[in-house]
Amino acid sequence: MSCHKLKNVKPISSSPSGSYVCNDLIIKTYKPMRGLLTLLLISACLSSFGQSISGIVVDKKTEQPLTGAWVTTSKANVITGIQGEFNINAAKTGDTLRIKMQGYKLYVLPLNLANSKNIRIGLEAAIIELNEVHVTAKRDRIKDSLNNRKMFAKEFNSSAPKLKDMIAPSGGNVGLLPMVGITIVPSQFIRALTYKHSREYKFKKVLIRDEQNRYIDSRFSESLVSTITNLKGDSLLNFMDRYRPGIDQIKKMSDYDIRVYIKVSQQKMMGDGAVKTK
């Protein structure tokens, strides 16, 4: 039957042979193609989720769980829990699991579907060879800090994207939100908004807080406080906990200022004790 004889169907063109191409044929041809494109889009989205990797990190020699080990893949960064456990997302193919912790050798494991669950990883202690070793009761805070910053350089140097990272000249294929003369890069804009909620930022805060505590301990030390106050045992620990200065306060103090602060704090503690006795 010719196209123009069908009810509610209009011919849109005619071929040299006199046949017609109908709207119905276009619609029937377009629907399967639209369904195919939808399936391809869903497949691409599902493949982007990757795989979930879980396991536990332990000391290779003692088999004790390691808390605070840094676990990374191309998709995420996590820190092991109290029992050394971790769960992290990774790409489905060609991804690599990296585990690092201060005092241990870097562990690298190529991933595949066969080794994605309940992985038990033993970290080997790093052996440092020295020509000469002097054993003392104190640690070198500056050296420890430098080693820590070197090992976790990526985390220490991380920061939220700046304005120049979030914009690009218009006319390229970088962004999706064009403005006059520039284009906003959505990925960098979203990262800037969510950076302070990321694991990367939280881990950086932990590293910095640990570094600050080491600095305070090096200047407001047990040996110094005990020498000035003659306090020992629990009395010494209670005094140090009660009058421990903050990082901003102690940075402004000279060594002399710290000694004066300790003496004044002891006098204050003795005065408070006398008032309670009455």
PEKADA-V798512 format. One record per residue. N is the residue number from 1. RES is the residue in one letter. BURIAL is + if it has 9 or more other C-alpha atoms within 8 Angstrom, else -. D_CENTER is the distance of its C-alpha to the mean C-alpha in whole Angstrom. Layout:
((N;RES;BURIAL;D_CENTER) (N;RES;BURIAL;D_CENTER))
//
This chain:
((1;M;-;68) (2;S;-;67) (3;C;+;64) (4;H;+;66) (5;K;-;68) (6;L;-;65) (7;K;-;65) (8;N;-;62) (9;V;+;61) (10;K;-;62) (11;P;+;62) (12;I;-;60) (13;S;-;61) (14;S;+;64) (15;S;-;64) (16;P;-;67) (17;S;-;69) (18;G;-;69) (19;S;-;66) (20;Y;+;63) (21;V;+;59) (22;C;+;58) (23;N;+;56) (24;D;-;55) (25;L;-;55) (26;I;-;52) (27;I;-;50) (28;K;-;51) (29;T;-;49) (30;Y;-;46) (31;K;-;45) (32;P;-;44) (33;M;-;42) (34;R;-;40) (35;G;-;40) (36;L;-;39) (37;L;-;36) (38;T;-;35) (39;L;-;34) (40;L;-;33) (41;L;-;30) (42;I;-;29) (43;S;-;29) (44;A;-;26) (45;C;-;24) (46;L;-;24) (47;S;-;23) (48;S;-;20) (49;F;-;19) (50;G;+;19) (51;Q;+;19) (52;S;+;17) (53;I;+;16) (54;S;+;17) (55;G;+;18) (56;I;+;18) (57;V;+;18) (58;V;+;21) (59;D;+;23) (60;K;+;25) (61;K;-;28) (62;T;-;28) (63;E;-;26) (64;Q;-;24) (65;P;+;21) (66;L;+;18) (67;T;+;16) (68;G;+;12) (69;A;+;12) (70;W;+;9) (71;V;+;9) (72;T;+;9) (73;T;+;11) (74;S;-;12) (75;K;-;11) (76;A;+;7) (77;N;+;5) (78;V;+;6) (79;I;+;8) (80;T;+;12) (81;G;+;14) (82;I;+;18) (83;Q;+;19) (84;G;+;17) (85;E;+;16) (86;F;+;13) (87;N;+;14) (88;I;+;12) (89;N;+;13) (90;A;+;14) (91;A;+;17) (92;K;+;21) (93;T;-;22) (94;G;-;21) (95;D;+;18) (96;T;+;17) (97;L;+;15) (98;R;+;13) (99;I;+;13) (100;K;+;13) (101;M;+;14) (102;Q;-;16) (103;G;-;20) (104;Y;+;20) (105;K;+;20) (106;L;+;17) (107;Y;-;18) (108;V;-;18) (109;L;-;19) (110;P;-;21) (111;L;+;20) (112;N;+;23) (113;L;-;24) (114;A;-;26) (115;N;-;23) (116;S;+;21) (117;K;+;22) (118;N;+;22) (119;I;+;21) (120;R;-;22) (121;I;+;20) (122;G;+;22) (123;L;+;20) (124;E;+;23) (125;A;+;24) (126;A;-;24) (127;I;-;27) (128;I;-;28) (129;E;-;31) (130;L;-;33) (131;N;-;37) (132;E;-;37) (133;V;-;36) (134;H;-;36) (135;V;-;35) (136;T;-;35) (137;A;-;34) (138;K;-;31) (139;R;-;28) (140;D;-;27) (141;R;+;25) (142;I;-;24) (143;K;-;24) (144;D;+;21) (145;S;+;19) (146;L;-;20) (147;N;-;19) (148;N;+;16) (149;R;+;15) (150;K;-;16) (151;M;-;14) (152;F;-;11) (153;A;-;12) (154;K;-;10) (155;E;+;7) (156;F;+;10) (157;N;-;12) (158;S;+;9) (159;S;-;11) (160;A;-;12) (161;P;+;15) (162;K;-;18) (163;L;-;22) (164;K;-;23) (165;D;+;20) (166;M;+;20) (167;I;+;24) (168;A;+;26) (169;P;-;30) (170;S;+;32) (171;G;-;33) (172;G;-;31) (173;N;-;29) (174;V;-;25) (175;G;+;25) (176;L;+;27) (177;L;-;28) (178;P;+;31) (179;M;-;32) (180;V;-;35) (181;G;-;34) (182;I;+;30) (183;T;+;28) (184;I;+;25) (185;V;+;22) (186;P;+;20) (187;S;-;17) (188;Q;+;16) (189;F;+;18) (190;I;-;16) (191;R;+;12) (192;A;+;14) (193;L;-;15) (194;T;-;12) (195;Y;+;10) (196;K;-;10) (197;H;-;10) (198;S;-;6) (199;R;-;4) (200;E;+;2) (201;Y;+;6) (202;K;+;7) (203;F;+;6) (204;K;+;8) (205;K;-;10) (206;V;-;11) (207;L;+;11) (208;I;-;14) (209;R;-;15) (210;D;-;16) (211;E;+;18) (212;Q;+;20) (213;N;+;21) (214;R;+;22) (215;Y;+;24) (216;I;+;26) (217;D;-;27) (218;S;-;28) (219;R;-;30) (220;F;+;31) (221;S;+;32) (222;E;-;34) (223;S;-;37) (224;L;-;37) (225;V;+;37) (226;S;+;40) (227;T;-;42) (228;I;+;42) (229;T;+;43) (230;N;-;44) (231;L;+;42) (232;K;-;41) (233;G;-;39) (234;D;-;38) (235;S;-;40) (236;L;+;38) (237;L;+;34) (238;N;-;35) (239;F;+;36) (240;M;+;33) (241;D;-;31) (242;R;-;33) (243;Y;-;33) (244;R;-;30) (245;P;-;29) (246;G;-;26) (247;I;+;24) (248;D;-;26) (249;Q;-;29) (250;I;+;29) (251;K;-;28) (252;K;-;31) (253;M;+;33) (254;S;-;36) (255;D;-;36) (256;Y;-;40) (257;D;-;38) (258;I;+;36) (259;R;+;39) (260;V;-;41) (261;Y;-;38) (262;I;+;38) (263;K;+;42) (264;V;-;42) (265;S;+;40) (266;Q;+;42) (267;Q;-;45) (268;K;-;43) (269;M;-;42) (270;M;-;46) (271;G;-;47) (272;D;-;45) (273;G;-;46) (274;A;-;50) (275;V;-;50) (276;K;-;48) (277;T;-;51) (278;K;-;54))
//
